[in-house]
């Protein structure tokens, strides 16, 4: 994990998720789409899942504290992206990077209000994203499906 900070700090339009993804994938911020610019929540999640899939990770859903032992295998090299309450804006979520024990190892906000906190002990989070390593045969299957869809048009 390579910590990358967000550069846009706006209520409902910040790029903390973008920075969290860049951090766990160890990419430059400009190589990751600003997911919030893609309209509604469904479009946001579609772009997020497709981006992660293209980078080798298959989204498995959202985890919660009650099932942490069940969810432990579904991380990106020992890290999850968690959704917490924004410390800067009321009624807004903020993305942070946590380890498998629930400790915030990177808060993309320049103010770092969540840095070093234990989310699982405080239960002060909404969810965390779960990923499994994508198998090469899954990627090839997707490529074949896309090729066939183009040929049918």
N, C-alpha and C positions, 0 to 999 in steps of 0.2 A: 504494500500500500504506500502510495506516494501522496502526501497531503497537498491538495489543491484548494485554494480559497475561492469563494464565489466573488463575482465582480458586480453583480446587480443586486441591490438591496432595496426592493420595492415590495410593498404588501401585495401578495397574490401573484407576483410576477418575478420574484427573485430567482436566481439560478443556483440555489443551494443543492438541488437534486443533481443538476448538471455537474457541479463541483464534486459531489459525493461519488458519482459514477466515474468521473475522471480520476478521482483518487484511488478507488479500488481497482480500476483497470490500468492505472498508471499511464494515463493518456494526458496530453495537453488539453486544457479547457476548451480551446477552439476546435478540437477534434470530436467533441461531444455536442449533440444538439441541445438547444435550450428547450427542454420538453414543455415548459409552461407556455411557449408561444404557439403550441399546436392546438389551441382551442379548448374544447371541453375535456372533462376527465377521461372519457373513453378514448379520445384521440391521443391524449397525453400518455395513457397507459399503453396504447398500441405502439406508439413510437418508441417508448421506453423499452418495452419487451422486445421489439424487433431489433433495436440497437444492441441490447444485451445479447440477443441470440446471434447476431452477426459477429459478435466478439467472443463467442464460445460458451455462452451461459444461457441456460433455459430457465425461465421464470417458473417457480413452483407455487407461487401464491404469497400470502402474507402470514406471518407467524405472530403469536402472542405469547406472553409470559407463561401462561398456564401450560403450554405445550413445549417449553424450551428444549427439553431433552429429546423430544421427538423431532424437533426442527434443527438440532445441532449439525447434522450433515449438510444442510443446504445453505452453505455460505460460499463467498468468493474468496478463496485463499485465506480463510479465517476471519472474514469481515462480512457484516451485514450493513445495509442502509436502513436506518430507523427513522420513523416519523415522530417528531416531538412537537410540543407547543413552541411557537416562536417566542423568543425572549424579547424581540423587538416590536412585534406587531400583534395586537389583540385578535383573537379568532382566526389565526393563521398557523399552518403547520410549517415545520422546518426539518430538513433532512440532515442527518448526521451519520457518521460512520462509527459502528460499534464492533467490538470483538465478540467472540463466542460466549463470553461471560457477561455481556451487556454493558461493558465499560465504553464510554465515548472516547475513542482514540483519535478522532478528528471531527472538529466542528468547523465546517466550511465558512462560517461567519467570521469576518475580521475581528469581531468583538469577543469570540470564543466563550460565550456564556455557558455552553454545555460541556466544554472540554474537561475530561477527567471524571465526569460524573458517572455513577452507576445507575443505569436505567432499570435494570431488573430488580435491584434492591428497592428503589423508590417507586417502581411501577408507574413512572411518569413518562409514558410514551403511548403512542396509538397503535403502531404495528412495526414490523420490520420485514423487509423483502427477502424472500427465499429463492435461491438459485441452485441449480445442479449443472455440472459440467456437461455441455452439449456433446453428444457423440457425433463422430464424423458421418456415420450412416444416416443420422437424422438430417444433417445438412444436405447430403446428397439427395435424399428423398424430397426435401423442400425444393432444391434446384430442379429436379425432374418434374415436380408438380407445376412449377412456374413455367418451365419450358413447354409442357403440354398445354397449359392454359393459353400461352401465346400462340401456339399452333392452331388451337381451336377457334381463335378470333378471326 
